[in-house]
Amino acid sequence: MSTEQDNEMILLLKELVTKVKTLEEAVYNKDNLLMKSGYVVVESPTPSMTVDNTVTGDTIAKMDWSDIHKIVDNIG
């Protein structure tokens, strides 16, 4: 590579490093609106789901409509 190409590569790397630094500052800034609005989350809770009983197709086929409505109400 020639020195001109080396200089262009160095300038390109410097530009990329400064852009990454400004992005990191925007994400980790405490007054940042993105963090406050929930668009960017550094640490988030892990969702969990507890299922007492599973409803299969056979179980639903044997149910009355009132039982199905109760299950839907419990889910919602």
VMD Tcl script that draws the C-alpha trace (Angstrom):
set ca {
  {0.00 0.00 0.00}
  {1.15 3.48 -0.63}
  {1.35 6.11 2.06}
  {-1.67 7.89 0.59}
  {-3.80 4.75 0.99}
  {-2.42 4.29 4.51}
  {-3.41 7.83 5.41}
  {-6.92 7.30 4.00}
  {-7.31 4.09 6.02}
  {-6.17 5.83 9.19}
  {-8.61 8.68 8.61}
  {-11.41 6.20 7.97}
  {-10.63 4.31 11.17}
  {-10.54 7.56 13.14}
  {-13.96 8.53 11.77}
  {-15.41 5.13 12.68}
  {-13.97 5.29 16.19}
  {-15.45 8.73 16.80}
  {-18.87 7.61 15.51}
  {-18.84 4.57 17.80}
  {-17.86 6.75 20.75}
  {-20.72 9.18 20.11}
  {-23.17 6.29 19.83}
  {-21.96 4.84 23.12}
  {-22.32 8.23 24.79}
  {-25.86 8.53 23.44}
  {-26.85 5.09 24.71}
  {-25.26 5.27 28.15}
  {-26.02 8.93 28.89}
  {-28.24 9.18 31.99}
  {-30.26 12.06 30.54}
  {-30.86 10.27 27.27}
  {-34.48 10.15 26.14}
  {-34.00 6.80 24.41}
  {-33.13 5.10 27.68}
  {-35.97 6.79 29.55}
  {-38.55 5.90 26.93}
  {-37.50 2.25 26.91}
  {-36.23 2.03 23.35}
  {-32.71 1.17 24.47}
  {-32.27 -1.08 27.48}
  {-28.92 -2.12 28.86}
  {-30.25 -4.60 31.41}
  {-33.77 -5.91 31.12}
  {-35.72 -8.41 33.21}
  {-36.05 -11.92 31.89}
  {-39.65 -12.85 31.15}
  {-40.99 -15.90 32.92}
  {-44.19 -17.81 32.58}
  {-45.72 -20.26 35.01}
  {-48.17 -22.74 33.60}
  {-50.24 -24.73 36.05}
  {-51.96 -26.92 33.51}
  {-51.69 -27.16 29.78}
  {-54.77 -27.09 27.61}
  {-54.68 -29.48 24.67}
  {-57.02 -29.87 21.74}
  {-58.72 -32.87 23.36}
  {-59.41 -30.91 26.52}
  {-60.90 -28.01 24.61}
  {-63.11 -30.32 22.54}
  {-64.71 -31.70 25.74}
  {-65.31 -28.25 27.31}
  {-68.45 -26.17 27.43}
  {-68.34 -22.64 26.09}
  {-68.53 -21.26 29.62}
  {-65.33 -23.14 30.53}
  {-63.57 -21.76 27.46}
  {-64.69 -18.22 28.36}
  {-63.29 -18.70 31.89}
  {-59.89 -19.75 30.49}
  {-59.84 -16.74 28.15}
  {-60.73 -14.43 31.05}
  {-57.92 -15.89 33.18}
  {-55.41 -15.43 30.35}
  {-56.42 -11.83 29.69}
}
mol new
graphics top color blue
foreach p $ca { graphics top sphere $p radius 0.5 }
foreach p [lrange $ca 0 end-1] q [lrange $ca 1 end] { graphics top cylinder $p $q radius 0.2 }
display resetview
